[in-house]
């Protein structure tokens, strides 16, 4: 397309507790799809600031009743990034989703707002430290769960060829605040692998 986009499908395999005991289950979570249109104003080369907005989708692909919402969801999304300091990136991603169809009679209506704060710092030789995997979730219906975790980790970008790169990272996450959440992990770990493709030339 003749404009710059950020398209991000997210497929998660998660391990969650079955209850109050030590037993757990591993399953696919709901799939997410984000499509941000990057705005040409203001000039990012002069201001080091970029932003974009677009649609956000959630598909009920969960393979367990312990994961996922069991609902088709749709809403807007927006993001920004500021690189005004050498090696430092300060960014954020805001997504709002509202359910409009359901895959189960037990599913409940959903109206949620999520914010993902992102801070990364390049430490050299493609290595970096980050706090970027935690997502704050605010459910906008009365007495529905709100969770606010914090994360910290490190990663490395591998460049096996000129055509693409592979971004790998490991991080830990700690739940700082929760409300109306009956089952929430206090500590968790994340391993991320991302394929980075070059910007096409028109």
Helices and strands as residue ranges (DSSP letters): E 5-10, E 13-17, E 24-28, E 31-38, H 44-47, E 49-59, E 71-85, E 88-102, E 111-124, E 127-131, E 136-139, E 146-158, E 164-179, E 187-197
